[in-house]
Structures are given as structure tokens and as C-alpha cells.
Amino acid sequence: MSLRIKNFFLLVMFVILASITSNILWESFSWRILPQILLIIIITFIGEHLVSSQGYYHYTKQDTNGPFLRNVPVWILFLWVFSIQASLLISLGLGMDIIHACIMSGWLASIFDFLLLEPFMSQMMELWRWTPVENGYFGFIPTRFNRFTAPLGNYITWLLFPLLANCFLGIMILLL
């Protein structure tokens, strides 16, 4: 794969995935998803920039991370839009009402991060690195599994951010 294509692969992939989830949600909730998308992008950029600049983790400057906005790869913004909206769509697809779907979306996104994002994108692809902590972040997990974990705060963020962003959309749906 040429370097130019490799530089933008994740960005293009997550822009497409976020566009798909946004389009599906648009069919049901129309313009109400626009403030949610804007909220996700703004909070993601500020949060990722602030937390990564504190030294808890950093994004690697390798080619596959593509273009950066300050110290955050641009594709991360669209990863969050996709993850938050996809977790809501899955929950709604399971027949849940909007309130229960918002709650479930946080759990689904957190599980997605724990089982896929951290082991694959952080450990295998090395797109970001967590600051090492002796004996891993969870001392009670056997060492061979502990290498796949991030700080507990990461998983709490993956639980709460989708829940809150989707509740924001849910409130707009119920009130407007």
C-alpha cells in the first residue's frame, strides 16, 4: 500500500463508518443528530487533547495515524462518532426504547473498547501508547492478559461518554 493511501486509510474508513451511522440515525431522527455529532466532535477533540497532553497516553506519529489536529489524529474524532452512534443503533435494533438504548450504548461501547480497540489498535497496531504502570493497570489480572488493558478511567470514559451523548440525543428526540 502506498504511503499516501496508508496515511489516510483510518481517516477515510471512520469517516465512511460515521457517515453510515449518521445516515441511518438521520432516517429516524432527522436534524436532531446534528447537534449530537457536533457535541461528540467537540468533546472528543478537547478531551483527547487534554488527556493525551497530560502524559497518560500518546498517539504515535506513525504513518497509519494520518493527519493530526494538534496531538490528536483526525480519525479519532470520527471513531468516536461511529462508536457512539453504532452502539445506540445496536441497542435500538435490539428493540429497546430510547432511554434504555442510551444506557445500553455505554455498556456496548465500553465492551467494544475493551475487546477490540485496546487489544488491536493500541497493542497490535501501536497507534497509541499508554504510560507504563508496573504490573499493568489491573494488578489482579494475570500478566499475560494484563498487557491488553488500559487504565480504568479509559473504560469509564467509554461507558459514560456514549451514554451521555446518546442521552443528549434522546432528550432532543423526546422534547422536540
C-alpha positions as CSV (number, residue, x, y, z in Angstrom):
1,M,0.0,0.0,0.0
2,S,1.5,3.4,-0.9
3,L,2.4,5.7,1.9
4,R,-0.2,8.3,0.8
5,I,-3.0,5.8,1.0
6,K,-1.7,4.3,4.2
7,N,-1.7,7.8,5.8
8,F,-5.4,8.3,5.2
9,F,-6.8,4.8,5.5
10,L,-8.1,5.1,9.1
11,L,-9.4,8.6,8.4
12,V,-11.4,7.5,5.3
13,M,-12.6,4.3,7.0
14,F,-14.0,6.1,10.1
15,V,-15.4,9.0,8.1
16,I,-17.3,6.4,6.0
17,L,-18.5,4.4,9.0
18,A,-19.6,7.6,10.9
19,S,-21.4,8.7,7.8
20,I,-23.3,5.4,7.6
21,T,-24.4,5.5,11.2
22,S,-25.3,9.2,10.9
23,N,-27.3,8.5,7.8
24,I,-29.2,5.6,9.5
25,L,-30.0,7.8,12.5
26,W,-31.0,10.7,10.3
27,E,-33.7,8.5,8.8
28,S,-35.3,8.2,12.2
29,F,-34.4,11.4,14.0
30,S,-33.6,13.9,11.2
31,W,-31.8,17.1,12.2
32,R,-31.6,16.1,15.9
33,I,-28.5,14.1,15.2
34,L,-26.5,17.2,14.0
35,P,-26.1,18.7,17.5
36,Q,-25.1,15.3,18.8
37,I,-22.4,14.9,16.1
38,L,-21.1,18.4,16.9
39,L,-21.1,17.7,20.6
40,I,-19.2,14.4,20.1
41,I,-16.6,16.0,17.9
42,I,-16.0,19.0,20.2
43,I,-15.9,16.9,23.4
44,T,-13.7,14.3,21.7
45,F,-11.2,16.9,20.5
46,I,-10.9,18.7,23.8
47,G,-10.9,15.6,25.9
48,E,-8.4,13.7,23.7
49,H,-6.1,16.7,23.5
50,L,-6.2,17.4,27.3
51,V,-5.8,13.9,28.5
52,S,-3.1,12.9,26.0
53,S,-1.2,16.1,26.8
54,Q,-1.1,15.1,30.5
55,G,1.1,12.1,29.6
56,Y,-1.4,9.2,30.4
57,Y,-1.0,8.1,26.7
58,H,0.2,9.5,23.4
59,Y,-0.6,8.9,19.8
60,T,2.3,7.6,17.8
61,K,3.4,9.7,14.9
62,Q,3.5,6.7,12.5
63,D,2.1,6.9,9.0
64,T,-1.0,4.9,9.7
65,N,-2.3,7.6,12.2
66,G,-2.7,10.0,9.3
67,P,-3.1,13.8,9.8
68,F,-3.1,15.2,13.3
69,L,-5.1,18.1,14.7
70,R,-2.8,19.3,17.5
71,N,-1.7,16.0,19.1
72,V,-4.9,14.0,18.1
73,P,-5.2,12.0,14.9
74,V,-8.2,13.3,13.0
75,W,-9.7,9.8,12.5
76,I,-10.2,9.6,16.3
77,L,-13.0,12.2,16.1
78,F,-14.8,10.0,13.6
79,L,-14.1,6.8,15.5
80,W,-16.0,8.3,18.5
81,V,-18.9,9.4,16.3
82,F,-19.2,6.0,14.8
83,S,-18.8,4.1,18.1
84,I,-21.3,6.2,19.9
85,Q,-23.9,6.1,17.2
86,A,-23.3,2.4,16.4
87,S,-23.8,1.5,20.0
88,L,-27.1,3.3,20.0
89,L,-28.2,1.7,16.7
90,I,-27.4,-1.8,18.0
91,S,-29.4,-1.1,21.2
92,L,-32.4,0.3,19.3
93,G,-32.1,-2.7,17.0
94,L,-32.5,-5.0,20.0
95,G,-35.9,-3.4,20.5
96,M,-35.1,-1.1,23.3
97,D,-36.8,2.2,23.8
98,I,-34.6,5.3,23.5
99,I,-33.9,5.6,27.3
100,H,-32.8,2.0,27.7
101,A,-30.9,2.1,24.4
102,C,-28.9,5.1,25.7
103,I,-27.9,3.2,28.8
104,M,-27.0,0.1,26.9
105,S,-25.0,2.1,24.4
106,G,-22.5,2.9,27.1
107,W,-22.0,-0.7,28.0
108,L,-21.7,-1.8,24.4
109,A,-19.1,0.9,23.6
110,S,-17.1,0.1,26.7
111,I,-17.1,-3.6,25.7
112,F,-16.1,-2.7,22.2
113,D,-13.1,-0.7,23.5
114,F,-12.1,-3.5,25.9
115,L,-12.3,-6.4,23.4
116,L,-11.3,-4.7,20.2
117,L,-9.9,-1.2,20.3
118,E,-7.4,-1.6,23.1
119,P,-6.0,-5.0,22.1
120,F,-6.0,-4.4,18.4
121,M,-5.4,-0.7,17.7
122,S,-3.3,0.1,20.8
123,Q,-1.3,-3.2,21.3
124,M,-1.1,-4.7,17.9
125,M,-1.1,-1.7,15.6
126,E,0.6,0.6,18.2
127,L,-1.5,3.6,17.2
128,W,-1.3,4.9,20.8
129,R,0.7,4.0,23.8
130,W,-0.3,4.1,27.5
131,T,2.2,5.3,30.0
132,P,3.6,2.1,31.6
133,V,2.5,1.1,35.0
134,E,4.3,-1.6,37.0
135,N,2.3,-4.9,36.9
136,G,-0.2,-3.4,34.5
137,Y,-3.2,-1.2,35.3
138,F,-5.1,-4.0,37.0
139,G,-2.7,-6.0,39.3
140,F,-5.3,-8.7,39.9
141,I,-5.3,-9.7,36.2
142,P,-2.8,-12.4,35.1
143,T,0.2,-10.8,33.4
144,R,-0.4,-12.5,30.0
145,F,-3.8,-10.8,29.8
146,N,-2.9,-7.6,31.6
147,R,-0.9,-6.3,28.7
148,F,-4.2,-5.7,26.9
149,T,-5.6,-3.3,29.4
150,A,-5.7,0.4,29.8
151,P,-6.4,2.5,32.9
152,L,-9.8,2.0,34.5
153,G,-10.6,5.7,33.6
154,N,-10.4,4.8,29.9
155,Y,-13.2,2.2,30.3
156,I,-15.3,4.5,32.4
157,T,-15.0,7.1,29.7
158,W,-16.1,4.6,27.1
159,L,-19.1,3.8,29.3
160,L,-20.1,7.3,30.2
161,F,-19.4,9.3,27.1
162,P,-21.7,7.3,24.7
163,L,-24.3,7.1,27.4
164,L,-24.3,10.9,27.9
165,A,-24.0,11.7,24.2
166,N,-26.9,9.4,23.3
167,C,-29.0,10.6,26.2
168,F,-28.4,14.1,24.8
169,L,-29.9,12.9,21.5
170,G,-32.6,11.0,23.4
171,I,-33.7,14.1,25.2
172,M,-33.8,16.1,22.0
173,I,-36.0,13.3,20.4
174,L,-38.4,13.3,23.4
175,L,-38.7,17.0,23.7
176,L,-38.6,18.3,20.1
